[in-house]
């Protein structure tokens, strides 16, 4: 039996494919072009095209596809792309899985800690319930016009709520579905940390905004380890926070990365207005907000973090 993966060419997907193959698992990668290798199968999430035979009898599905949150400035068009690339792909998988005679035992569906909005210094776990206004707005977000504007981080929260809701047909069909609410995954290959490394190596790293906003992070080895753990735990479903147990402030992250690289960091923070000028809405939605997210369910299921502390994770990575 195979593990079927979407988003397998991305930063996290490609690392997961390598890890699962090293475990001896058979991997099938869903691609949106003509398949060019025996382990590839075609799908078109925008058109709802996915052959049921690709998923029939699969061991598991891991869904990671979606436009990159920080890849581009958030124009209205790109906001629609961020939402629709997640909602449509998840919907295509859910409706296909719900019709199968031999459905996968488990579906791990991508998600994000953006669902929690700006938590400030307040820690949140999976038991958190979103405000009714966010749920209501998310339920009408299929057009890409999801609307949270009054609270920092609300638009991204509504996006994630709409994204997670699309798995419902598979859940009603009896498939175990876990939502991978992922924080900032640390790897030198790219992503959050990869963008920072060149600047910090020049000795130009600095806190962003106030520096007091919390960052919830996870080393890529633990992100992969958590997925292995969830695949193997038949009782785990619903939201699971994929974050390390020790979130830190942006200022603390800056100092830790400077220490890991043996480089100085600047004492003067990058002001919020400069970040807004450079990044637009992404600054308030993803950089200046604080998210103090704890992995309660991973800890309860007995997952042991390889890198629970930021200094150890960064030292190993860089």
N, C-alpha and C positions, 0 to 999 in steps of 0.2 A: 504494500500500500504506500501511496505517495503523500507528501506534504505539498499542497498547492500554494504558491506564493505569488501575490501581486506586488508590484513595486520592487521587483527583484534586482533592478539595475540601479536603484538608489543607494545612498550611503548605508542605510541600515539593512535594506533588503539584500544587498550583495554580501554583507558581512554575515547575515543570517544563513544565506544559502551555503556559504563556505563552512559554517559551523555545523549545520545539519548534515551536510555531506560527510564531514569528518566524523560524525556520529554513526555513519553508515545508513542514513535515511535516504530514500529516493525522493528527489525534489522535482516538481514540475513548475515551470515559471510561466505565468500568463503574460503575454506580450501583445502590444497593440499594432504590430506589424506582421508581415508574413513570417511565420516561424522559420528560423534558420538553423535550428539544432534539434536533436531528438528529444531534449528535455523541455522544449517550448511548446506552448499551445496558444492559439489566437483567442483574443476577446476584444470587444469594442464596448466599453462601459457606457459611452455616450448614447449608443444605439441599442443598448440592452442585449448585445449579442454575446452569448457564451454557450458553447455546446454542453449539454448536461453530462455527456459521457466523460468530459474532462474531470468533473467532480465526483461522479458516481463511484462509490466505494473508496474514496480517498481517506487517508488516515486523519488528515487535518487540513484546514485552510488558514493561512496567515495573510491578512489583507493590509498592505502597507502603502498602496498607491494613493497619490494625491499631489497636487501642485505644491511646491515649496513655499512655506509661510514667509520666509525671509529672502526669497529669490529675487523679488521685484518690488518696486514701490506700489503701494496699495491704491491704484486707481480704481474707479468704480468697476471697470472691466475686469481687473485682476481680482477684486473681491469676489465677483461672480465666479471667476475661475477657481479660486480657492474653495468656495463652497460647493460648486457643482461637480468638481473633480472628485470630491469625497462622497457627496450624496449619491450621485449617479452610479459610481462604481460599487458602493455598498448596496444600493438597491438592486443592481444587476445580480450580484452574488446572492443576496438574500432570496430573491424570487426564484432564482435557479435552484438553490439548495432546497427550498421549500417543496419543490416538485419532485425531488429525487426519491427513488425507491430505497436506495442505500446511501443515505446522506453521510457526510463526514461526522465523526464523533464529536469534533470540537472545531470551532471557528474563533480564531484570535483576530479581532478586528481593530485596526489602528484607531487611536484616539489621542487626546492630548490633555495635559493639565491646564490648558487654556480654559477648560470648562469651568474652573473655579473663579475666574475673574481675578480682580486685585484683592488678595487676602490680607495685604499689609503685613503686620507682624503675627497675625492670628494663624495658627497651624490648622490645616484641614486634612481630613482623611476621606475614605471612600463613602462613609456614611453621610457626608454633606448632601444637603438637598438644595437644588437651585431655586431662586425666587420664582414664583408663578409667572411673573411678567416675562422672565427670560424664556421659560418653557413655552409660553404662549407665542412669543415672537419667533422662537425657533421652529414652531410647528408650521408657520407660514413662510419659511425661509427658502422654499424651493426655487424661487425666482432669482435668488442671489441678492435680494434687497434686504437681507437680515439687518435689523435696525439698531441695535444698542448703541446709543451715543452719549447717554447721560452719565454712565459709570465706566471708568477706565477698565478695559478688558471685556466689556459686555458683548461687543460684537463677536469677538472670538469665542466667547462662551456660548453664544447662541449658535454659532457655526458648529461647535462640537456637539451640542445637544441635538441639532438636526442630523448630524452625521451618525451619532450613536442610535438614534431612533430608527434608522433605516434597516437595522438588523432584525426588527421585530418579526417578519414573516418566518425567518429561520428559527427564531426562538419558539414561536407558536408551533412549529413542526417538530419540536423536541430536541433541537440541536443545542449543545452547550456552547454558549457565546460568552467570550470574555472581551471586555473593552480595554485595550492597552493604553491607559492614560499616561503617556510618556512625557517626561521632563526633558531638560537639555541633556542630550547624550554626548558624552565627552569622548572624542577621538581626534587624533592628529590628522586624520584623513579628510576632515571637512566639518561642516555643520557649525554649531555655535563656537566651539573651541578653535576649529580650523581657521575661522575668520579672524580670530583674535591673535593667533600665534605670531604672524609676521609683524604686527604692531608691537607686541610685547618683546619680541626678540630685538627690536630696535631701541628698547628702553623707553618706549612712548606709551606704555599702558597706563590707564588712569581709570578711576571710578567713573560711572555714568550717572548723571543726575545727582541725586542726593547721596547715592551709594548705600543707602539704608534699605533698599528694596531687596527682598529675599530671592535667591536663585535656587530652584530645586533641580538638581543635577543627578546624573547616573553615568558611571563609566560604561563604555560599550560592552566590556566583558560581562558586567552585571546585567545589562539589558538583555544580552543573549542568554545568560544564565537564567534570568527570570522567565523568559519565554520557554526555555526547556522545562523549567519547573512547572509552569502553568499547563503545558502540554501533558505533563505526566500526572497532574492532580485532577482526578475525575470529578471532584466536587466543586471546583472553582469556576464561577461564572459571574457575569456582571462586571462592574468597574474594578480595575486593579491599577493602583498607582505604581508606575515604573520610575521610581525616584530613589535615591539613596536616603538613608534615615537621618542624614545631617545636612539639611539645607543651610546655606550661608548667605550673608549679605553680599551685595555687589562689591562693596569695599573689601570685605574679607576675601572674596574670590580674586580680586585684583592683586592683593598682597600674596596670596597663595601661588598664583600663576607666576608672579615675579620671582618668588623664592624658587619655584621649580625650574625656572629658566636661568636662575642666577643673574637676573637683570633688575635694575632699579625700576620703580614705577613712579609716575608723576603724582605729587601731592594734591594738585589742583584737579578737581573733577571736570569732566566734559559737561557743560551746562545743558539743562533740559531743552532750552530754546534752540541750541545748535543741533541737538539730536532730532528735534521736530523738523528743523529746516532740511536736514539731510535725509531723514527716513519717512517723513510724513506721518500718517496715522499709525504706522508700525511702531513708532517711538512710544506712544501712549498705550498701545495694545500689547506690546511684547517686550519693551526694553525698560521702561520707567515704572511698570507695575511690579509689585512684589507678590510672589507665590511661594508660600511656605507649606509645601505639600509633603505629607508623611506616608510611607508605604506600609500602612497597617496590615493589609491583607497579605502581602508578601511575607512579612515577619510572622504573622499568625500561622501561615502554612509551612513555616520552618525554613524559608529560604535564608541562606547564610551569605551575606554580601562579601565578595572578595575585596571590595574597596568601599567600606562604609565611611571613610574619612577623606575629605577632599585633598589634603596634602599628599596622602599615599596614592590616590588615583592620578593626580597630576604628575607626580614623580615617575610613576610607571609609564604614563602615556608619552611624556615629552623627553 
